[in-house]
Amino acid sequence: MKKRDIVLIALLLAAALALYFGAQLLGADEVSSVVVTIDGAEVLRKPLAVNDSYEIRQDDGSVNVIAVENGAVYMKEANCRDGLCVQQGRMRSAAKTIVCLPHKLVVTLSGEPAQQEDEDLDVIIS
């Protein structure tokens, strides 16, 4: 390798790291609630501070279980065919989302407070 190649690789790595940490800082807004939408419609908004799990059942038989533990949210179970949503890991930042494409379900974090009602449409809380 030539000296120019090494310099170019170093610059690209530095730029990638800068973008990564910049995205982490921009997504570090204060989050207080978990928001679940199905096909664009909000079906669940719960506080992030409360450790619990929520089972979301749809009319077509789709089932997703979302867990909130220690200020993080993750997809605990899903009966979708690929299971990629379960493998996306824990989310603590508003910069990240959990998506289950087969079920058209999206989990995000928001700074807006959770609703006071205990009932959510189309959601079975366990």
MOPAC internal coordinates of N, CA, C and O (Angstrom, degrees):
PM7 1SCF
backbone

  N    0.0000 0     0.00 0     0.00 0    0    0    0
  C    1.4395 1     0.00 0     0.00 0    1    0    0
  C    1.5182 1   110.48 1     0.00 0    2    1    0
  O    1.2310 1   121.79 1   -34.46 1    3    2    1
  N    1.2977 1   114.18 1   145.54 1    3    2    1
  C    1.4504 1   119.49 1   177.95 1    5    3    2
  C    1.5275 1   109.62 1   -88.29 1    6    5    3
  O    1.2310 1   121.48 1   -15.31 1    7    6    5
  N    1.2949 1   114.78 1   164.69 1    7    6    5
  C    1.4548 1   120.86 1  -179.20 1    9    7    6
  C    1.5297 1   110.81 1   -60.85 1   10    9    7
  O    1.2310 1   120.60 1   141.27 1   11   10    9
  N    1.3370 1   116.47 1   -38.73 1   11   10    9
  C    1.4621 1   120.59 1   179.67 1   13   11   10
  C    1.5346 1   111.64 1   -63.44 1   14   13   11
  O    1.2310 1   120.28 1   143.23 1   15   14   13
  N    1.3318 1   117.07 1   -36.77 1   15   14   13
  C    1.4696 1   120.97 1   178.15 1   17   15   14
  C    1.5236 1   111.14 1   -63.54 1   18   17   15
  O    1.2310 1   120.31 1   137.28 1   19   18   17
  N    1.3012 1   117.01 1   -42.72 1   19   18   17
  C    1.4614 1   121.60 1   179.65 1   21   19   18
  C    1.5277 1   110.63 1   -65.59 1   22   21   19
  O    1.2310 1   120.59 1   138.59 1   23   22   21
  N    1.3253 1   116.48 1   -41.41 1   23   22   21
  C    1.4613 1   120.44 1   178.28 1   25   23   22
  C    1.5290 1   110.09 1   -64.40 1   26   25   23
  O    1.2310 1   119.95 1   137.66 1   27   26   25
  N    1.3041 1   117.70 1   -42.34 1   27   26   25
  C    1.4643 1   121.87 1   179.11 1   29   27   26
  C    1.5245 1   111.06 1   -62.41 1   30   29   27
  O    1.2310 1   119.99 1   135.26 1   31   30   29
  N    1.3144 1   117.62 1   -44.74 1   31   30   29
  C    1.4628 1   121.74 1   178.94 1   33   31   30
  C    1.5288 1   110.05 1   -63.36 1   34   33   31
  O    1.2310 1   120.00 1   138.14 1   35   34   33
  N    1.3155 1   117.61 1   -41.86 1   35   34   33
  C    1.4617 1   121.36 1   179.00 1   37   35   34
  C    1.5194 1   111.27 1   -63.50 1   38   37   35
  O    1.2310 1   120.14 1   138.88 1   39   38   37
  N    1.3284 1   117.33 1   -41.12 1   39   38   37
  C    1.4631 1   121.23 1   178.02 1   41   39   38
  C    1.5316 1   111.59 1   -65.50 1   42   41   39
  O    1.2310 1   120.35 1   138.80 1   43   42   41
  N    1.3207 1   116.94 1   -41.20 1   43   42   41
  C    1.4608 1   119.89 1   178.18 1   45   43   42
  C    1.5279 1   111.61 1   -65.15 1   46   45   43
  O    1.2310 1   120.10 1   139.07 1   47   46   45
  N    1.3148 1   117.41 1   -40.93 1   47   46   45
  C    1.4660 1   120.75 1   176.36 1   49   47   46
  C    1.5232 1   111.43 1   -63.63 1   50   49   47
  O    1.2310 1   120.15 1   138.17 1   51   50   49
  N    1.3162 1   117.31 1   -41.83 1   51   50   49
  C    1.4640 1   121.24 1   178.60 1   53   51   50
  C    1.5239 1   110.85 1   -63.63 1   54   53   51
  O    1.2310 1   120.55 1   138.44 1   55   54   53
  N    1.3399 1   116.54 1   -41.56 1   55   54   53
  C    1.4644 1   120.18 1   178.60 1   57   55   54
  C    1.5290 1   110.85 1   -65.16 1   58   57   55
  O    1.2310 1   120.10 1   139.07 1   59   58   57
  N    1.3324 1   117.42 1   -40.93 1   59   58   57
  C    1.4630 1   121.15 1   178.77 1   61   59   58
  C    1.5221 1   110.99 1   -63.43 1   62   61   59
  O    1.2310 1   120.17 1   136.33 1   63   62   61
  N    1.3198 1   117.28 1   -43.67 1   63   62   61
  C    1.4637 1   120.94 1   177.72 1   65   63   62
  C    1.5217 1   111.56 1   -63.92 1   66   65   63
  O    1.2310 1   120.14 1   139.10 1   67   66   65
  N    1.3256 1   117.34 1   -40.90 1   67   66   65
  C    1.4593 1   121.23 1   178.27 1   69   67   66
  C    1.5266 1   110.84 1   -62.50 1   70   69   67
  O    1.2310 1   120.06 1   137.29 1   71   70   69
  N    1.3163 1   117.49 1   -42.71 1   71   70   69
  C    1.4695 1   120.70 1   177.74 1   73   71   70
  C    1.5239 1   111.60 1   -64.85 1   74   73   71
  O    1.2310 1   120.57 1   138.38 1   75   74   73
  N    1.3164 1   116.51 1   -41.62 1   75   74   73
  C    1.4612 1   120.64 1  -179.99 1   77   75   74
  C    1.5254 1   110.91 1   -61.80 1   78   77   75
  O    1.2310 1   120.35 1   127.94 1   79   78   77
  N    1.3431 1   116.95 1   -52.06 1   79   78   77
  C    1.4548 1   119.80 1  -178.12 1   81   79   78
  C    1.5259 1   111.77 1   -69.21 1   82   81   79
  O    1.2310 1   120.00 1   148.55 1   83   82   81
  N    1.3184 1   117.61 1   -31.45 1   83   82   81
  C    1.4619 1   120.59 1   174.74 1   85   83   82
  C    1.5220 1   111.36 1   -63.57 1   86   85   83
  O    1.2310 1   120.21 1   138.43 1   87   86   85
  N    1.3206 1   117.21 1   -41.57 1   87   86   85
  C    1.4693 1   120.85 1   177.60 1   89   87   86
  C    1.5233 1   110.71 1   -65.82 1   90   89   87
  O    1.2310 1   120.21 1   143.11 1   91   90   89
  N    1.3275 1   117.21 1   -36.89 1   91   90   89
  C    1.4633 1   120.70 1   178.12 1   93   91   90
  C    1.5315 1   110.80 1   -65.71 1   94   93   91
  O    1.2310 1   120.14 1   139.52 1   95   94   93
  N    1.3204 1   117.33 1   -40.48 1   95   94   93
  C    1.4519 1   120.80 1   179.90 1   97   95   94
  C    1.5211 1   111.45 1   -69.96 1   98   97   95
  O    1.2310 1   120.12 1   138.88 1   99   98   97
  N    1.3182 1   117.37 1   -41.12 1   99   98   97
  C    1.4583 1   120.23 1   179.41 1  101   99   98
  C    1.5152 1   111.68 1   -67.32 1  102  101   99
  O    1.2310 1   120.14 1   148.66 1  103  102  101
  N    1.3155 1   117.34 1   -31.34 1  103  102  101
  C    1.4577 1   121.23 1   179.61 1  105  103  102
  C    1.5096 1   113.13 1   -87.74 1  106  105  103
  O    1.2310 1   119.82 1  -172.32 1  107  106  105
  N    1.3308 1   117.95 1     7.68 1  107  106  105
  C    1.4565 1   121.78 1  -176.56 1  109  107  106
  C    1.5247 1   112.44 1   -87.73 1  110  109  107
  O    1.2310 1   119.87 1  -158.57 1  111  110  109
  N    1.3166 1   117.86 1    21.43 1  111  110  109
  C    1.4523 1   120.68 1   177.04 1  113  111  110
  C    1.5216 1   109.67 1   -60.28 1  114  113  111
  O    1.2310 1   120.92 1   -24.32 1  115  114  113
  N    1.3008 1   115.85 1   155.68 1  115  114  113
  C    1.4591 1   121.61 1   179.42 1  117  115  114
  C    1.5325 1   109.18 1   -67.48 1  118  117  115
  O    1.2310 1   120.58 1   -62.09 1  119  118  117
  N    1.3115 1   116.50 1   117.91 1  119  118  117
  C    1.4609 1   121.19 1   179.00 1  121  119  118
  C    1.5125 1   108.95 1  -109.47 1  122  121  119
  O    1.2310 1   121.13 1   -36.62 1  123  122  121
  N    1.3343 1   115.44 1   143.38 1  123  122  121
  C    1.4562 1   119.02 1  -177.53 1  125  123  122
  C    1.5149 1   112.91 1  -134.69 1  126  125  123
  O    1.2310 1   119.74 1   169.88 1  127  126  125
  N    1.3356 1   118.10 1   -10.12 1  127  126  125
  C    1.4609 1   118.31 1  -177.79 1  129  127  126
  C    1.5251 1   111.84 1  -145.12 1  130  129  127
  O    1.2310 1   121.96 1   -24.83 1  131  130  129
  N    1.3240 1   113.85 1   155.17 1  131  130  129
  C    1.4569 1   123.41 1   176.53 1  133  131  130
  C    1.5245 1   106.84 1   -98.45 1  134  133  131
  O    1.2310 1   120.49 1   -48.73 1  135  134  133
  N    1.3212 1   116.66 1   131.27 1  135  134  133
  C    1.4603 1   121.36 1   179.90 1  137  135  134
  C    1.5208 1   108.77 1  -121.35 1  138  137  135
  O    1.2310 1   120.97 1   -52.21 1  139  138  137
  N    1.3367 1   115.76 1   127.79 1  139  138  137
  C    1.4580 1   121.47 1   178.41 1  141  139  138
  C    1.5209 1   107.93 1  -116.92 1  142  141  139
  O    1.2310 1   121.11 1   -51.55 1  143  142  141
  N    1.3442 1   115.48 1   128.45 1  143  142  141
  C    1.4613 1   120.54 1   175.82 1  145  143  142
  C    1.5224 1   109.27 1  -121.95 1  146  145  143
  O    1.2310 1   121.39 1   -34.23 1  147  146  145
  N    1.3193 1   114.94 1   145.77 1  147  146  145
  C    1.4603 1   121.49 1   174.44 1  149  147  146
  C    1.5144 1   107.03 1  -122.63 1  150  149  147
  O    1.2310 1   121.07 1   -60.19 1  151  150  149
  N    1.3140 1   115.57 1   119.81 1  151  150  149
  C    1.4642 1   122.62 1  -178.56 1  153  151  150
  C    1.5319 1   111.27 1    52.85 1  154  153  151
  O    1.2310 1   120.88 1  -142.13 1  155  154  153
  N    1.3445 1   115.91 1    37.87 1  155  154  153
  C    1.4539 1   121.84 1   176.57 1  157  155  154
  C    1.5156 1   115.70 1    88.48 1  158  157  155
  O    1.2310 1   119.60 1   169.33 1  159  158  157
  N    1.3299 1   118.38 1   -10.67 1  159  158  157
  C    1.4629 1   121.50 1  -179.29 1  161  159  158
  C    1.5272 1   109.84 1  -100.24 1  162  161  159
  O    1.2310 1   120.54 1   -50.67 1  163  162  161
  N    1.3317 1   116.58 1   129.33 1  163  162  161
  C    1.4599 1   120.51 1  -179.56 1  165  163  162
  C    1.5295 1   110.29 1   -70.36 1  166  165  163
  O    1.2310 1   120.94 1   -52.40 1  167  166  165
  N    1.3315 1   115.80 1   127.60 1  167  166  165
  C    1.4687 1   120.69 1   179.95 1  169  167  166
  C    1.5283 1   112.44 1  -117.52 1  170  169  167
  O    1.2310 1   120.12 1   165.80 1  171  170  169
  N    1.3315 1   117.38 1   -14.20 1  171  170  169
  C    1.4575 1   119.37 1  -178.39 1  173  171  170
  C    1.5162 1   109.89 1  -154.80 1  174  173  171
  O    1.2310 1   120.81 1   -44.01 1  175  174  173
  N    1.3369 1   116.06 1   135.99 1  175  174  173
  C    1.4669 1   122.81 1   173.45 1  177  175  174
  C    1.5256 1   105.85 1  -143.44 1  178  177  175
  O    1.2310 1   121.13 1   -66.89 1  179  178  177
  N    1.3316 1   115.45 1   113.11 1  179  178  177
  C    1.4602 1   121.01 1  -176.42 1  181  179  178
  C    1.5192 1   109.81 1  -131.92 1  182  181  179
  O    1.2310 1   120.00 1   -25.13 1  183  182  181
  N    1.3385 1   117.61 1   154.87 1  183  182  181
  C    1.4686 1   119.99 1   179.44 1  185  183  182
  C    1.5165 1   112.28 1   -67.74 1  186  185  183
  O    1.2310 1   121.06 1   -38.10 1  187  186  185
  N    1.3053 1   115.58 1   141.90 1  187  186  185
  C    1.4575 1   122.05 1   179.74 1  189  187  186
  C    1.5288 1   111.08 1   -77.32 1  190  189  187
  O    1.2310 1   120.22 1   161.74 1  191  190  189
  N    1.3182 1   117.18 1   -18.26 1  191  190  189
  C    1.4616 1   121.56 1  -177.15 1  193  191  190
  C    1.5293 1   112.91 1   -79.22 1  194  193  191
  O    1.2310 1   120.00 1   166.88 1  195  194  193
  N    1.3233 1   117.60 1   -13.12 1  195  194  193
  C    1.4632 1   121.63 1  -176.90 1  197  195  194
  C    1.5238 1   109.66 1  -100.84 1  198  197  195
  O    1.2310 1   120.21 1   -61.26 1  199  198  197
  N    1.3349 1   117.21 1   118.74 1  199  198  197
  C    1.4615 1   121.59 1   177.17 1  201  199  198
  C    1.5252 1   108.91 1   -73.67 1  202  201  199
  O    1.2310 1   120.89 1   -59.35 1  203  202  201
  N    1.3273 1   115.90 1   120.65 1  203  202  201
  C    1.4653 1   121.00 1  -178.30 1  205  203  202
  C    1.5194 1   108.53 1  -166.38 1  206  205  203
  O    1.2310 1   120.73 1    -9.00 1  207  206  205
  N    1.3215 1   116.21 1   171.00 1  207  206  205
  C    1.4646 1   120.13 1   172.67 1  209  207  206
  C    1.5184 1   108.02 1  -128.98 1  210  209  207
  O    1.2310 1   121.22 1   -30.83 1  211  210  209
  N    1.3220 1   115.27 1   149.17 1  211  210  209
  C    1.4536 1   122.33 1  -174.78 1  213  211  210
  C    1.5182 1   109.22 1  -129.69 1  214  213  211
  O    1.2310 1   120.94 1   -55.08 1  215  214  213
  N    1.3194 1   115.81 1   124.92 1  215  214  213
  C    1.4629 1   120.70 1   178.37 1  217  215  214
  C    1.5196 1   108.08 1   -98.16 1  218  217  215
  O    1.2310 1   120.75 1   -54.86 1  219  218  217
  N    1.3066 1   116.16 1   125.14 1  219  218  217
  C    1.4597 1   121.53 1  -178.50 1  221  219  218
  C    1.5250 1   108.07 1  -113.54 1  222  221  219
  O    1.2310 1   121.18 1   -65.37 1  223  222  221
  N    1.3189 1   115.34 1   114.63 1  223  222  221
  C    1.4615 1   122.07 1   179.70 1  225  223  222
  C    1.5236 1   109.38 1  -110.11 1  226  225  223
  O    1.2310 1   121.11 1   -43.15 1  227  226  225
  N    1.3289 1   115.49 1   136.85 1  227  226  225
  C    1.4523 1   120.72 1   177.04 1  229  227  226
  C    1.5248 1   109.47 1  -110.56 1  230  229  227
  O    1.2310 1   120.73 1   -16.97 1  231  230  229
  N    1.3085 1   116.21 1   163.03 1  231  230  229
  C    1.4635 1   121.78 1  -177.32 1  233  231  230
  C    1.5273 1   113.18 1   -60.56 1  234  233  231
  O    1.2310 1   120.22 1   151.66 1  235  234  233
  N    1.3301 1   117.19 1   -28.34 1  235  234  233
  C    1.4697 1   120.41 1  -177.92 1  237  235  234
  C    1.5300 1   113.16 1   -84.16 1  238  237  235
  O    1.2310 1   119.85 1  -173.61 1  239  238  237
  N    1.3378 1   117.89 1     6.39 1  239  238  237
  C    1.4517 1   121.65 1   179.02 1  241  239  238
  C    1.5203 1   114.32 1    94.78 1  242  241  239
  O    1.2310 1   119.94 1   178.94 1  243  242  241
  N    1.3095 1   117.73 1    -1.06 1  243  242  241
  C    1.4636 1   121.85 1   178.46 1  245  243  242
  C    1.5230 1   109.75 1   -69.04 1  246  245  243
  O    1.2310 1   120.89 1   -45.18 1  247  246  245
  N    1.3337 1   115.91 1   134.82 1  247  246  245
  C    1.4593 1   121.13 1   179.74 1  249  247  246
  C    1.5236 1   109.27 1  -133.54 1  250  249  247
  O    1.2310 1   120.79 1   -49.75 1  251  250  249
  N    1.3263 1   116.09 1   130.25 1  251  250  249
  C    1.4553 1   123.02 1   173.95 1  253  251  250
  C    1.5172 1   107.85 1  -130.24 1  254  253  251
  O    1.2310 1   120.34 1   -42.16 1  255  254  253
  N    1.3264 1   116.96 1   137.84 1  255  254  253
  C    1.4584 1   122.09 1   174.85 1  257  255  254
  C    1.5159 1   107.30 1  -115.94 1  258  257  255
  O    1.2310 1   121.45 1   -59.96 1  259  258  257
  N    1.3431 1   114.83 1   120.04 1  259  258  257
  C    1.4557 1   121.83 1  -177.94 1  261  259  258
  C    1.5224 1   107.52 1  -109.47 1  262  261  259
  O    1.2310 1   120.38 1   -48.85 1  263  262  261
  N    1.3214 1   116.88 1   131.15 1  263  262  261
  C    1.4623 1   121.45 1  -178.88 1  265  263  262
  C    1.5176 1   110.66 1  -115.66 1  266  265  263
  O    1.2310 1   121.26 1   -39.63 1  267  266  265
  N    1.3291 1   115.20 1   140.37 1  267  266  265
  C    1.4585 1   122.62 1   174.91 1  269  267  266
  C    1.5231 1   106.75 1  -116.71 1  270  269  267
  O    1.2310 1   120.78 1   -59.47 1  271  270  269
  N    1.3407 1   116.11 1   120.53 1  271  270  269
  C    1.4634 1   121.35 1  -179.95 1  273  271  270
  C    1.5100 1   110.03 1  -141.79 1  274  273  271
  O    1.2310 1   120.56 1   -53.43 1  275  274  273
  N    1.3142 1   116.54 1   126.57 1  275  274  273
  C    1.4687 1   123.14 1   173.66 1  277  275  274
  C    1.5288 1   113.05 1    52.50 1  278  277  275
  O    1.2310 1   120.31 1  -135.57 1  279  278  277
  N    1.3112 1   117.02 1    44.43 1  279  278  277
  C    1.4645 1   121.17 1   177.09 1  281  279  278
  C    1.5096 1   115.41 1    78.04 1  282  281  279
  O    1.2310 1   120.08 1  -168.15 1  283  282  281
  N    1.3279 1   117.45 1    11.85 1  283  282  281
  C    1.4674 1   121.54 1   178.07 1  285  283  282
  C    1.5174 1   108.94 1  -128.20 1  286  285  283
  O    1.2310 1   120.91 1   -26.51 1  287  286  285
  N    1.3235 1   115.87 1   153.49 1  287  286  285
  C    1.4632 1   121.34 1   178.07 1  289  287  286
  C    1.5178 1   108.61 1  -123.55 1  290  289  287
  O    1.2310 1   120.87 1   -34.44 1  291  290  289
  N    1.3296 1   115.95 1   145.56 1  291  290  289
  C    1.4571 1   120.80 1   176.91 1  293  291  290
  C    1.5206 1   109.66 1  -153.06 1  294  293  291
  O    1.2310 1   121.25 1   -19.80 1  295  294  293
  N    1.3365 1   115.21 1   160.20 1  295  294  293
  C    1.4575 1   121.65 1   177.22 1  297  295  294
  C    1.5237 1   107.24 1   -85.05 1  298  297  295
  O    1.2310 1   120.68 1   -68.80 1  299  298  297
  N    1.3141 1   116.30 1   111.20 1  299  298  297
  C    1.4654 1   121.70 1  -176.16 1  301  299  298
  C    1.5251 1   111.21 1   -79.44 1  302  301  299
  O    1.2310 1   120.46 1   136.87 1  303  302  301
  N    1.3314 1   116.72 1   -43.13 1  303  302  301
  C    1.4600 1   122.11 1  -179.37 1  305  303  302
  C    1.5246 1   109.32 1  -147.07 1  306  305  303
  O    1.2310 1   121.13 1   -26.58 1  307  306  305
  N    1.3258 1   115.45 1   153.42 1  307  306  305
  C    1.4624 1   121.55 1   173.47 1  309  307  306
  C    1.5180 1   108.15 1  -158.91 1  310  309  307
  O    1.2310 1   120.50 1   -37.93 1  311  310  309
  N    1.3243 1   116.66 1   142.07 1  311  310  309
  C    1.4676 1   119.05 1   178.90 1  313  311  310
  C    1.5267 1   111.96 1   -98.96 1  314  313  311
  O    1.2310 1   120.31 1  -155.20 1  315  314  313
  N    1.3362 1   117.02 1    24.80 1  315  314  313
  C    1.4626 1   120.27 1   175.12 1  317  315  314
  C    1.5275 1   109.52 1   -73.75 1  318  317  315
  O    1.2310 1   120.93 1   -20.13 1  319  318  317
  N    1.3192 1   115.83 1   159.87 1  319  318  317
  C    1.4649 1   119.98 1  -172.53 1  321  319  318
  C    1.5244 1   114.05 1   -71.20 1  322  321  319
  O    1.2310 1   119.36 1   152.31 1  323  322  321
  N    1.3466 1   118.82 1   -27.69 1  323  322  321
  C    1.4645 1   119.20 1  -176.96 1  325  323  322
  C    1.5221 1   114.07 1  -100.67 1  326  325  323
  O    1.2310 1   119.09 1   153.77 1  327  326  325
  N    1.3159 1   119.35 1   -26.23 1  327  326  325
  C    1.4538 1   122.50 1   177.55 1  329  327  326
  C    1.5180 1   115.12 1    68.50 1  330  329  327
  O    1.2310 1   119.90 1  -163.76 1  331  330  329
  N    1.3216 1   117.79 1    16.24 1  331  330  329
  C    1.4611 1   120.45 1  -178.82 1  333  331  330
  C    1.5285 1   112.39 1   -65.45 1  334  333  331
  O    1.2310 1   120.32 1   149.54 1  335  334  333
  N    1.3195 1   116.99 1   -30.46 1  335  334  333
  C    1.4657 1   120.00 1  -179.56 1  337  335  334
  C    1.5240 1   111.32 1   -64.77 1  338  337  335
  O    1.2310 1   120.03 1   147.19 1  339  338  337
  N    1.3150 1   117.55 1   -32.81 1  339  338  337
  C    1.4638 1   121.73 1   178.83 1  341  339  338
  C    1.5285 1   110.39 1   -70.51 1  342  341  339
  O    1.2310 1   120.40 1   149.18 1  343  342  341
  N    1.3143 1   116.83 1   -30.82 1  343  342  341
  C    1.4624 1   122.04 1  -177.25 1  345  343  342
  C    1.5281 1   113.33 1   -83.68 1  346  345  343
  O    1.2310 1   119.49 1   177.30 1  347  346  345
  N    1.3331 1   118.59 1    -2.70 1  347  346  345
  C    1.4679 1   120.70 1  -176.48 1  349  347  346
  C    1.5244 1   113.52 1   -75.60 1  350  349  347
  O    1.2310 1   119.57 1   169.69 1  351  350  349
  N    1.3021 1   118.43 1   -10.31 1  351  350  349
  C    1.4597 1   121.51 1   173.95 1  353  351  350
  C    1.5135 1   114.49 1    81.89 1  354  353  351
  O    1.2310 1   121.53 1     9.20 1  355  354  353
  N    1.3275 1   114.67 1  -170.80 1  355  354  353
  C    1.4680 1   122.36 1  -177.27 1  357  355  354
  C    1.5252 1   110.86 1   -83.59 1  358  357  355
  O    1.2310 1   121.45 1   -34.69 1  359  358  357
  N    1.3179 1   114.83 1   145.31 1  359  358  357
  C    1.4600 1   121.20 1  -178.24 1  361  359  358
  C    1.5296 1   108.53 1  -122.32 1  362  361  359
  O    1.2310 1   120.59 1   -53.30 1  363  362  361
  N    1.3220 1   116.48 1   126.70 1  363  362  361
  C    1.4672 1   122.55 1   177.91 1  365  363  362
  C    1.5259 1   112.27 1  -121.54 1  366  365  363
  O    1.2310 1   120.09 1   169.28 1  367  366  365
  N    1.3231 1   117.44 1   -10.72 1  367  366  365
  C    1.4536 1   122.54 1  -172.31 1  369  367  366
  C    1.5266 1   110.32 1  -119.35 1  370  369  367
  O    1.2310 1   121.14 1   -32.23 1  371  370  369
  N    1.3302 1   115.43 1   147.77 1  371  370  369
  C    1.4630 1   120.49 1   177.47 1  373  371  370
  C    1.5250 1   111.62 1   -70.32 1  374  373  371
  O    1.2310 1   119.98 1   169.88 1  375  374  373
  N    1.3286 1   117.65 1   -10.12 1  375  374  373
  C    1.4639 1   121.07 1  -179.51 1  377  375  374
  C    1.5260 1   111.39 1   -77.24 1  378  377  375
  O    1.2310 1   119.72 1   166.79 1  379  378  377
  N    1.3192 1   118.14 1   -13.21 1  379  378  377
  C    1.4575 1   121.75 1  -176.68 1  381  379  378
  C    1.5248 1   109.95 1  -114.24 1  382  381  379
  O    1.2310 1   120.37 1   -27.63 1  383  382  381
  N    1.3232 1   116.91 1   152.37 1  383  382  381
  C    1.4571 1   121.84 1   174.30 1  385  383  382
  C    1.5210 1   109.02 1  -133.43 1  386  385  383
  O    1.2310 1   121.16 1   -22.60 1  387  386  385
  N    1.3182 1   115.39 1   157.40 1  387  386  385
  C    1.4606 1   121.71 1   172.41 1  389  387  386
  C    1.5147 1   106.29 1  -112.36 1  390  389  387
  O    1.2310 1   120.60 1   -52.44 1  391  390  389
  N    1.3212 1   116.46 1   127.56 1  391  390  389
  C    1.4649 1   121.00 1  -174.89 1  393  391  390
  C    1.5267 1   109.88 1  -125.94 1  394  393  391
  O    1.2310 1   120.96 1   -46.94 1  395  394  393
  N    1.3245 1   115.78 1   133.06 1  395  394  393
  C    1.4623 1   122.32 1   171.35 1  397  395  394
  C    1.5281 1   105.83 1  -115.90 1  398  397  395
  O    1.2310 1   120.84 1   -86.03 1  399  398  397
  N    1.3187 1   116.00 1    93.97 1  399  398  397
  C    1.4686 1   120.29 1  -175.76 1  401  399  398
  C    1.5258 1   113.96 1   -61.77 1  402  401  399
  O    1.2310 1   118.76 1   136.60 1  403  402  401
  N    1.3383 1   119.97 1   -43.40 1  403  402  401
  C    1.4668 1   118.30 1  -179.44 1  405  403  402
  C    1.5313 1   113.18 1   -59.65 1  406  405  403
  O    1.2310 1   120.12 1   149.01 1  407  406  405
  N    1.3372 1   117.38 1   -30.99 1  407  406  405
  C    1.4629 1   121.28 1  -178.96 1  409  407  406
  C    1.5203 1   112.66 1   -98.49 1  410  409  407
  O    1.2310 1   119.88 1   179.81 1  411  410  409
  N    1.3353 1   117.83 1    -0.19 1  411  410  409
  C    1.4672 1   124.12 1  -178.57 1  413  411  410
  C    1.5227 1   111.54 1    56.59 1  414  413  411
  O    1.2310 1   120.68 1  -142.01 1  415  414  413
  N    1.3318 1   116.31 1    37.99 1  415  414  413
  C    1.4558 1   123.27 1  -175.38 1  417  415  414
  C    1.5203 1   109.81 1  -111.87 1  418  417  415
  O    1.2310 1   120.94 1   -44.87 1  419  418  417
  N    1.3424 1   115.80 1   135.13 1  419  418  417
  C    1.4643 1   121.78 1  -179.84 1  421  419  418
  C    1.5298 1   108.32 1  -130.57 1  422  421  419
  O    1.2310 1   120.70 1   -47.66 1  423  422  421
  N    1.3344 1   116.26 1   132.34 1  423  422  421
  C    1.4589 1   122.57 1   176.91 1  425  423  422
  C    1.5220 1   107.63 1  -112.34 1  426  425  423
  O    1.2310 1   120.47 1   -54.83 1  427  426  425
  N    1.3388 1   116.70 1   125.17 1  427  426  425
  C    1.4603 1   122.06 1   178.28 1  429  427  426
  C    1.5224 1   109.01 1  -131.54 1  430  429  427
  O    1.2310 1   120.98 1   -11.42 1  431  430  429
  N    1.3181 1   115.73 1   168.58 1  431  430  429
  C    1.4566 1   122.04 1   173.80 1  433  431  430
  C    1.5200 1   108.09 1  -111.96 1  434  433  431
  O    1.2310 1   120.98 1   -36.01 1  435  434  433
  N    1.3298 1   115.74 1   143.99 1  435  434  433
  C    1.4495 1   120.80 1  -176.00 1  437  435  434
  C    1.5238 1   110.34 1  -135.95 1  438  437  435
  O    1.2310 1   120.96 1   -24.77 1  439  438  437
  N    1.3224 1   115.78 1   155.23 1  439  438  437
  C    1.4564 1   121.23 1   175.31 1  441  439  438
  C    1.5131 1   112.71 1   -87.22 1  442  441  439
  O    1.2310 1   120.63 1   168.27 1  443  442  441
  N    1.3207 1   116.40 1   -11.73 1  443  442  441
  C    1.4549 1   120.16 1   178.95 1  445  443  442
  C    1.5204 1   109.48 1   -74.80 1  446  445  443
  O    1.2310 1   119.88 1   -39.09 1  447  446  445
  N    1.3362 1   117.84 1   140.91 1  447  446  445
  C    1.4624 1   119.98 1  -176.61 1  449  447  446
  C    1.5216 1   112.70 1   -66.15 1  450  449  447
  O    1.2310 1   121.33 1   -26.34 1  451  450  449
  N    1.3209 1   115.06 1   153.66 1  451  450  449
  C    1.4626 1   121.08 1   178.13 1  453  451  450
  C    1.5166 1   109.26 1   -72.45 1  454  453  451
  O    1.2310 1   121.10 1   -24.42 1  455  454  453
  N    1.3140 1   115.49 1   155.58 1  455  454  453
  C    1.4590 1   120.50 1  -179.59 1  457  455  454
  C    1.5147 1   110.78 1   -69.95 1  458  457  455
  O    1.2310 1   120.46 1   -23.66 1  459  458  457
  N    1.3094 1   116.72 1   156.34 1  459  458  457
  C    1.4504 1   121.85 1  -177.59 1  461  459  458
  C    1.5278 1   112.70 1   -84.51 1  462  461  459
  O    1.2310 1   120.35 1   161.01 1  463  462  461
  N    1.3348 1   116.93 1   -18.99 1  463  462  461
  C    1.4572 1   120.84 1  -177.71 1  465  463  462
  C    1.5130 1   110.64 1   -69.21 1  466  465  463
  O    1.2310 1   120.32 1   -29.46 1  467  466  465
  N    1.3350 1   116.99 1   150.54 1  467  466  465
  C    1.4505 1   121.74 1   176.86 1  469  467  466
  C    1.5172 1   112.11 1   -94.28 1  470  469  467
  O    1.2310 1   119.93 1   170.10 1  471  470  469
  N    1.3281 1   117.73 1    -9.90 1  471  470  469
  C    1.4520 1   120.45 1  -177.03 1  473  471  470
  C    1.5175 1   110.57 1  -105.61 1  474  473  471
  O    1.2310 1   120.98 1   -45.79 1  475  474  473
  N    1.3335 1   115.73 1   134.21 1  475  474  473
  C    1.4526 1   122.63 1   175.37 1  477  475  474
  C    1.5143 1   107.65 1  -125.39 1  478  477  475
  O    1.2310 1   120.02 1   -39.51 1  479  478  477
  N    1.3073 1   117.57 1   140.49 1  479  478  477
  C    1.4498 1   121.38 1   179.37 1  481  479  478
  C    1.5149 1   110.18 1   -68.18 1  482  481  479
  O    1.2310 1   120.37 1   -39.98 1  483  482  481
  N    1.3124 1   116.89 1   140.02 1  483  482  481
  C    1.4596 1   124.33 1   174.55 1  485  483  482
  C    1.5269 1   113.84 1    59.90 1  486  485  483
  O    1.2310 1   119.68 1  -158.34 1  487  486  485
  N    1.3320 1   118.21 1    21.66 1  487  486  485
  C    1.4538 1   120.78 1  -178.60 1  489  487  486
  C    1.5154 1   109.09 1  -125.76 1  490  489  487
  O    1.2310 1   120.69 1   -47.99 1  491  490  489
  N    1.3071 1   116.29 1   132.01 1  491  490  489
  C    1.4592 1   122.13 1   173.70 1  493  491  490
  C    1.5174 1   106.12 1  -108.70 1  494  493  491
  O    1.2310 1   120.30 1   -62.76 1  495  494  493
  N    1.3178 1   117.04 1   117.24 1  495  494  493
  C    1.4494 1   121.06 1  -178.19 1  497  495  494
  C    1.5194 1   108.47 1   -96.49 1  498  497  495
  O    1.2310 1   121.44 1   -52.83 1  499  498  497
  N    1.3237 1   114.85 1   127.17 1  499  498  497
  C    1.4681 1   118.26 1  -179.98 1  501  499  498
  C    1.4981 1   111.43 1  -119.13 1  502  501  499
  O    1.2310 1   120.10 1   180.00 1  503  502  501

